[in-house]
Amino acid sequence: MSTLTTTLKDKDANIILPASDWSVINNKPTNLATTDQLAVLSAWSTAGVTFANGGYAWGNQGGTGSDSHNVAYRIADFKTFKQVELRAVFGCNTTVSGSTVMVNLPAAIQPDSDHNEWFASSDNNTSIYWNGSQISLSPLAGAHSIANYMYSFSTVYFTAA
């Protein structure tokens, strides 16, 4: 009777001894996180978000809407960096004909690098511009935005803690 033996080897032909018990592993790193130690996304927050030039959170026109978290963020804090998820569903109570700030974002979620991103909207005359600290409406030259129209975008990014 023969016994089948399989030996695991690495790329240099060194024998690898499999182990299923972490306590028997030699020279293991001591700074690994277990899954219950990893950061999780916080609840949605609007803390520090302010509106300008007639901007408002969609669904909360005049403070009477049902969703006050349409311009909100949540954070997973990994100590040396943060993951930020930002969503913005907003409107403006007037038309604008030039690039106009609608939303100011709190310093706690602003990226540590230069962000200049444009997002298309279904208003063919107007784009959404996010520079990391503000969200603006930017109509095409000679055009204007639509008053009380729903604009939206979302993004996920990393920044220093």
Buried (B, 14 or more C-beta within 10 A) or exposed (E): EEEEEEEEEEEEEEEEEEEEEEEEEEEEEEEEEEEEEEBEBEEBBBEEBEBBBBBBBBBBEEEEEEEEBBBBBBBBBEEEBBBBBBBBBBBBEEBBBEEBBBBBBBEBBBBEEEBEEEBEBEBEBBBBBBBBBBBBBBBEEEEBBBEEBBBBBEBEBEBEE
